[in-house]
């Protein structure tokens, strides 16, 4: 279970790192564009607005993808946990059945010895 949690945390860290990198890279690109583009102010504002909208859309897509991946990972962990719980329960039932058989034999033997005396 700990390993699964570490894998999920590692995956979440990777996705968060990609999203952060995308955001910072876009921001750096926008600032660089401001300084290097020899355009009029009006045209520059239009481009900044367009790039901002593009960045918003890309960020939304990354967030949606991250949510889908997190949901799938959660479902996988739940499924794995249920399978392990069933296995442990089955093993417990086997042990209980074996112990009940031993106790039953011991009670029968004790009853025979008491009745036989």
SULKA-V461535 format. One line per field, one symbol per residue. phi: phi as a letter, one per 30 degrees, with the letter a starting at -180 (. if undefined). psi: psi as a letter, one per 30 degrees, with the letter a starting at -180 (. if undefined). burial: 1 if it has 9 or more other C-alpha atoms within 8 Angstrom, else 0. A space follows every 50 residues. Layout:
BEGIN
phi->???
psi->???
burial->???
END
This chain:
BEGIN
phi->.ddddddddddddddddddddddddddddddddedcddbddddddddddd dddddddddddddddddddddddddddddddddddddddddddddddddd ddddddddddddddddd
psi->eeeeeeeeeeeeeeeeeeeeeeeeeeeeeeeeeeffjilleeeeeeeeee eeeeeeeeeeeeeeeeeeeeeeeeeeeeeeeeeeeeeeeeeeeeeeeeee eeeeeeeeeeeeeeff.
burial->00000001000100100010011001000100000000000001000100 10001000100110010001001000100010000000000000000000 00000000000000000
END
